[in-house]
Amino acid sequence: MPQIDYTWILCPVCKSKTRLKIREDTELKNFPLFCPKCKQESLIEVKHLHITVIREPDAQTQSR
């Protein structure tokens, strides 16, 4: 039986462990990751144990 590798998802802001684990075959897209320690939410993507933080553009005010 092959060994499946698990790893904790770390918060991209404070680098502490979140409450989620991912496997080698886990794929997430536009996933809202919440950190219980720093209370920040980040949008991430996961593929092959590689975590990417998605930067959303700041809201622009409408000019008249």
PyMOL commands that set and color helices and strands:
alter all, ss='L'
color gray80, all
select strands_A, chain A and resi 6-10+17-23+27-34+41-47+50-53
alter strands_A, ss='S'
color yellow, strands_A
deselect
rebuild
show_as cartoon
